[in-house]
Amino acid sequence: MRTKIVVGNWKMNTTVKEGIQLAKAVAAASSNVNGVKLIVAPPFTHLTLVKEALKGSNVELSAQNCANKESGAYTGEVAAKMVASTGATYVILGHSERREYYGETSEILLNKVKLALANSLKPIFCIGERLEERESSRHFEVVKAQLEEVAYQLDKTDFEKIVLAYEPVWAIGTGKTATPEQAQEMHAYIRKVLAEKFGSKAENTSILYGGSAKPSNAKELFSKADVDGGLIGGASLIADDFIAIAQSF
């Protein structure tokens, strides 16, 4: 039985005070969610205080990123070891915005994944195609390459520790959403590709949908056999919406 997971990626939103209030609201309502792992990913500045705000709830903490270096003279970077010291247990890596705006390559991301795992963080590793790649029918090819260049480089023990998030990049912040059928098609393909490398262990990997899920469409998306939850952006900034999405299971 795969773990159902809903992750709130707050991105570059909320002040520390606002983040604490949001975390407390999510924590208070989390008892109304059954059978789903809830994770929130605030900005780096909030991690330790959000961890405190979540105390007593079953909501887990994630960072939105970490450095691809262990330590040293890298001004402005935050190492995986530092993230782990805040009490976070997950880290989002390879988000389409990091790939597009900050030039993160598979080589960089593989280093990040390995450092996260070495520091007992569970990577939420993002993959997905751009609009032009889907329109030219290269979406499967692109996603397979992203998996081969990072996930395939892990041994089976480390592979079992990661969560995948499929982001149709063309559906993020555009108002467009992949249909539930498109999401299921890609999630099933991802699982097939993983099975070619990792065998039956691919059946246990949670694959989240990361393309503008909201309370109005989450139930239909989550009803699909290979959609194990969501990586939620804008809707995670409103506690009631985030909880409603999780209750869609």
C-alpha positions in Angstrom: 0.0 0.0 0.0 1.6 3.3 -1.1 1.7 6.2 1.2 -0.8 9.0 0.3 1.0 12.3 0.7 0.0 16.0 0.3 2.8 18.5 0.5 2.3 22.3 0.8 5.0 24.2 -1.0 4.8 27.7 0.2 7.4 29.0 -2.2 8.6 32.6 -1.6 5.5 33.5 0.4 4.7 34.5 4.0 6.7 36.4 6.6 7.9 34.4 9.6 4.8 35.6 11.6 2.4 34.7 8.8 4.1 31.3 8.4 3.8 30.4 12.0 0.1 31.3 11.9 -0.4 29.2 8.8 1.5 26.3 10.3 -0.6 26.4 13.5 -3.9 26.5 11.4 -2.7 23.5 9.4 -1.7 21.6 12.6 -5.0 22.4 14.3 -7.0 21.0 11.3 -4.8 18.0 10.6 -6.7 15.8 12.9 -9.6 16.0 10.4 -7.4 14.2 7.8 -7.1 10.4 8.0 -4.7 8.1 6.1 -2.8 10.9 4.4 0.7 12.2 5.3 0.7 16.0 5.5 3.9 17.9 4.9 4.5 21.7 4.8 7.5 23.3 3.1 8.0 26.9 4.3 11.0 29.2 3.3 14.3 28.5 5.0 13.8 31.4 7.4 10.8 29.7 8.9 11.9 26.2 9.4 12.7 26.0 13.1 9.8 28.1 14.1 7.3 26.2 11.9 8.7 23.0 13.4 7.7 24.3 16.8 4.3 25.4 15.6 3.6 21.9 14.3 4.5 20.3 17.6 1.8 17.8 18.8 0.4 17.3 15.3 1.2 14.7 12.7 2.3 17.3 10.1 5.9 16.9 8.9 8.3 19.5 7.8 10.2 19.9 4.5 12.6 22.5 3.1 12.1 23.8 -0.4 15.7 23.2 -1.5 19.3 22.5 -0.3 22.8 23.1 -1.6 24.7 20.7 -3.8 27.8 21.3 -1.6 28.4 19.8 1.9 29.8 23.0 3.5 32.2 25.8 2.8 32.4 29.3 1.3 29.1 29.3 -0.6 27.5 32.5 0.6 23.7 32.3 0.7 23.5 28.6 0.3 21.9 26.2 2.9 23.5 22.7 3.3 21.5 19.5 3.7 23.0 19.1 7.2 21.7 22.6 8.1 18.2 21.7 6.9 18.3 18.5 8.9 19.3 20.4 12.0 16.0 22.3 11.9 14.0 19.2 12.4 12.9 19.0 8.8 12.6 15.4 7.5 12.0 16.1 3.8 13.4 18.4 1.1 12.0 19.4 -2.3 14.6 19.0 -5.1 14.4 19.6 -8.8 11.3 21.8 -8.7 10.7 23.2 -12.2 11.3 26.7 -10.9 14.7 25.8 -9.7 15.5 24.1 -13.0 14.3 27.0 -15.1 15.3 30.1 -13.1 18.5 28.8 -11.5 19.8 26.5 -14.1 19.8 23.4 -12.0 21.0 20.4 -14.0 20.6 16.7 -13.4 24.3 16.7 -12.3 23.6 19.3 -9.7 20.4 17.6 -8.6 22.0 14.2 -8.2 24.5 15.8 -5.8 21.7 17.4 -3.9 19.8 14.1 -3.7 22.8 12.2 -2.4 23.6 14.9 0.2 20.0 14.9 1.4 20.0 11.2 1.8 23.3 11.3 3.6 21.7 13.6 6.1 18.6 11.5 6.6 16.4 13.8 4.6 13.8 12.3 2.2 13.9 14.0 -1.2 10.7 14.9 -2.9 12.2 14.8 -6.4 10.4 16.8 -9.1 10.2 15.9 -12.8 8.1 17.1 -15.7 8.0 18.6 -19.2 7.5 22.1 -20.5 4.7 23.1 -22.9 6.8 22.9 -26.0 8.0 19.4 -25.0 4.5 18.2 -24.6 3.3 19.8 -27.8 6.1 18.1 -29.8 5.2 14.7 -28.2 8.5 14.5 -26.3 7.0 14.5 -22.8 7.7 10.8 -22.1 11.2 11.1 -23.4 11.9 14.2 -21.3 10.6 12.7 -18.1 12.4 9.4 -18.7 15.7 11.2 -19.1 15.2 13.1 -15.9 14.6 9.8 -14.1 17.6 8.1 -15.7 20.0 11.0 -14.9 19.1 11.1 -11.2 16.9 8.3 -9.8 18.6 5.6 -11.8 21.9 6.6 -10.2 20.7 5.6 -6.7 21.0 2.1 -5.3 17.7 0.3 -4.4 18.0 1.2 -0.7 18.3 4.9 -1.4 15.7 4.8 -4.1 13.1 3.5 -1.6 13.5 6.7 0.4 12.5 9.2 -2.3 9.1 10.6 -3.2 8.5 11.7 -6.8 6.4 14.6 -7.9 5.3 14.9 -11.5 5.0 18.6 -12.6 3.5 19.3 -16.0 5.4 22.6 -16.1 2.8 24.0 -18.5 0.2 23.7 -15.8 2.0 25.6 -13.0 0.8 29.1 -12.4 -0.9 29.2 -15.8 -4.4 28.3 -14.8 -4.1 25.2 -16.9 -4.4 21.8 -15.3 -3.5 18.4 -16.8 -6.7 16.4 -17.0 -6.9 13.5 -14.6 -6.4 11.2 -17.5 -3.2 13.0 -18.6 -1.9 12.8 -15.0 -2.7 9.1 -14.7 -1.1 8.4 -18.1 2.2 10.1 -17.0 2.2 8.6 -13.5 1.7 5.1 -14.9 4.5 5.7 -17.4 6.8 6.9 -14.6 6.1 3.8 -12.6 6.8 1.6 -15.6 10.1 3.3 -16.2 11.1 2.9 -12.6 10.1 -0.8 -12.7 12.6 -1.3 -15.5 15.4 -0.3 -13.2 14.1 -1.1 -9.7 11.6 -3.9 -10.3 8.8 -4.4 -7.8 10.1 -1.6 -5.6 8.6 0.9 -8.1 5.1 -0.2 -6.9 5.9 1.2 -3.5 7.1 4.7 -4.7 4.6 7.5 -4.0 4.2 9.7 -7.1 2.6 13.1 -6.4 0.9 15.3 -8.9 2.3 18.9 -8.9 0.3 20.9 -11.4 -2.2 23.4 -9.8 -4.3 21.0 -7.7 -7.0 22.6 -5.7 -10.0 21.6 -3.7 -12.2 21.6 -6.8 -10.2 19.1 -8.8 -8.2 17.1 -6.2 -10.8 14.4 -5.7 -10.9 13.5 -9.4 -7.1 13.6 -9.7 -6.5 11.5 -6.5 -9.0 8.9 -7.7 -6.5 7.8 -10.4 -4.7 4.6 -9.6 -1.1 5.9 -9.9 -1.7 9.4 -8.4 -0.6 9.1 -4.8 -1.1 12.7 -3.7 -0.2 16.2 -4.5 2.6 18.8 -4.3 0.5 21.9 -3.7 1.5 25.5 -4.5 -0.9 28.4 -4.1 -3.7 26.4 -2.5 -1.3 25.4 0.4 -1.2 29.1 1.6 -4.8 28.8 2.8 -5.1 26.2 5.5 -8.7 25.3 4.8 -7.9 24.7 1.1 -4.9 22.6 1.9 -6.8 20.4 4.3 -9.7 20.1 1.9 -7.3 18.8 -0.8 -6.0 16.2 1.7 -9.5 15.2 2.5 -10.2 14.6 -1.2 -8.8 11.1 -0.7 
